[in-house]
Amino acid sequence: NAGDYAWSDGSNDAQFTISTPGIYSVTLDDGCDISIDNINITYLLTPSFTLGVDTLLCPGDSYNIALDPMMGEFLWHDNSTFSTYTIDETGTYSVTVSNLCGEVSDEIEITSIDPPVFNLGPDSTVLCAGNTIQLQYDATMGDFLWQDGSTNSAFTITGTGSYGLTVSNPCGILADEIYVEQITAPVVVLGGSHLLCPGETEIIDPGSNYGDYVWQDGSTEQEYIASATGTYSVTVTNICGSATDSTLVVLIQPLIPPDLGPDTIVCPGEPFILGVPQQPGNIHWNDMSTNDTLVVTISGT
């Protein structure tokens, strides 16, 4: 026996069993000298950690991992030994942490994802009656929300209206909209011929159609003002088809007032012929005849 022992808990045995962390001391009196010593016991745990759930990484972003450096020694998949790690590329990342009590490993999968990118098309467009516009996008782009509340990645447009889509994912939100007008193939009806008196004009109206108008002289107005004799035609064209029609416009010449001459005396048995210049018009004599001339055989007006 080297002497008398006095431990920090008051015990005097030559041996002392430690089961919890703390500071322990002992005093030894060997009869000549008194010596004291201390020991600090730290409780070391088996490493315990997690790298987290698999994560999405947006372009330009990074994912930082910071572990407790007191856990032990670190060994990453690329043989680096730091307790922190910055991830800026896709892939599988793993680390093993070890100390005197054991070792633990974990890994995490990093997947890249881009912000939503799509385009519904021009701000406005037309749709032929009976046809549809099919819109289809990558379902993995994010969460879809259409103007009617539907959430599919595909949408079918069947008629006139405003249509909008919003797509969102962890990297961003994008919205776009389009106006669609449903149209039919042109229908052109100019009607029959038109008669014009001198100085008059005729507005030729082919009806309201969606499309491009081209008249016989190359003009492109929707209506045409006619003032002379001729055949007038128009072609209306749109993406659904085209239609053409024509009509005849006749300018009536002014009538020449009839002049039967002065009152006349004729002898019995001698016929007298009255006549008027030929001109565009209908002739009605007093006897309801309609010839250009009238043969007079009896006295009268």
Secondary structure as the mmCIF struct_conf table of DSSP 4:
data_model
#
loop_
_struct_conf.conf_type_id
_struct_conf.id
_struct_conf.beg_label_comp_id
_struct_conf.beg_label_asym_id
_struct_conf.beg_label_seq_id
_struct_conf.end_label_comp_id
_struct_conf.end_label_asym_id
_struct_conf.end_label_seq_id
BEND BEND1 GLY A 3 GLY A 3
STRN STRN1 ASP A 4 TRP A 7
TURN_TY1_P TURN_TY1_P1 SER A 8 ASP A 9
BEND BEND2 GLY A 10 GLY A 10
BEND BEND3 ALA A 14 ALA A 14
BEND BEND4 THR A 20 THR A 20
STRN STRN2 GLY A 22 ASP A 29
BEND BEND5 GLY A 31 CYS A 32
STRN STRN3 ILE A 34 ILE A 41
HELX_LH_PP_P HELX_LH_PP_P1 LEU A 44 PRO A 47
BEND BEND6 VAL A 53 VAL A 53
STRN STRN4 THR A 55 LEU A 57
TURN_TY1_P TURN_TY1_P2 PRO A 59 GLY A 60
STRN STRN5 TYR A 63 ALA A 66
HELX_RH_3T_P HELX_RH_3T_P1 PRO A 69 MET A 71
STRN STRN6 GLU A 73 TRP A 76
TURN_TY1_P TURN_TY1_P3 HIS A 77 ASP A 78
BEND BEND7 ASN A 79 ASN A 79
BEND BEND8 SER A 83 SER A 83
STRN STRN7 THR A 84 ILE A 87
BEND BEND9 GLU A 89 GLU A 89
STRN STRN8 GLY A 91 ASN A 99
TURN_TY1_P TURN_TY1_P4 LEU A 100 CYS A 101
STRN STRN9 GLY A 102 SER A 112
HELX_LH_PP_P HELX_LH_PP_P2 ASP A 114 PRO A 116
BEND BEND10 PRO A 122 ASP A 123
STRN STRN10 SER A 124 CYS A 128
TURN_TY1_P TURN_TY1_P5 ALA A 129 GLY A 130
STRN STRN11 ILE A 133 GLN A 136
HELX_RH_3T_P HELX_RH_3T_P2 ALA A 139 MET A 141
STRN STRN12 ASP A 143 TRP A 146
TURN_TY1_P TURN_TY1_P6 GLN A 147 ASP A 148
BEND BEND11 GLY A 149 GLY A 149
BEND BEND12 SER A 153 SER A 153
STRN STRN13 ALA A 154 ILE A 157
BEND BEND13 GLY A 159 THR A 160
STRN STRN14 GLY A 161 ASN A 169
TURN_TY1_P TURN_TY1_P7 PRO A 170 CYS A 171
STRN STRN15 GLY A 172 ILE A 183
BEND BEND14 GLY A 192 GLY A 192
STRN STRN16 HIS A 194 LEU A 196
TURN_TY1_P TURN_TY1_P8 PRO A 198 GLY A 199
STRN STRN17 GLU A 202 ILE A 204
BEND BEND15 TYR A 210 GLY A 211
STRN STRN18 ASP A 212 TRP A 215
TURN_TY1_P TURN_TY1_P9 GLN A 216 ASP A 217
BEND BEND16 GLY A 218 GLY A 218
BEND BEND17 GLN A 222 GLU A 223
STRN STRN19 TYR A 224 ALA A 226
BEND BEND18 ALA A 228 THR A 229
STRN STRN20 GLY A 230 ASN A 238
TURN_TY1_P TURN_TY1_P10 ILE A 239 CYS A 240
STRN STRN21 GLY A 241 LEU A 251
HELX_LH_PP_P HELX_LH_PP_P3 ILE A 252 PRO A 258
BEND BEND19 PRO A 262 PRO A 262
TURN_TY1_P TURN_TY1_P11 PRO A 268 GLY A 269
STRN STRN22 PHE A 272 GLY A 275
BEND BEND20 PRO A 280 GLY A 281
TURN_TY1_P TURN_TY1_P12 ASN A 286 ASP A 287
BEND BEND21 MET A 288 MET A 288
BEND BEND22 ASN A 291 ASP A 292
STRN STRN23 THR A 293 VAL A 296
BEND BEND23 ILE A 298 SER A 299
#
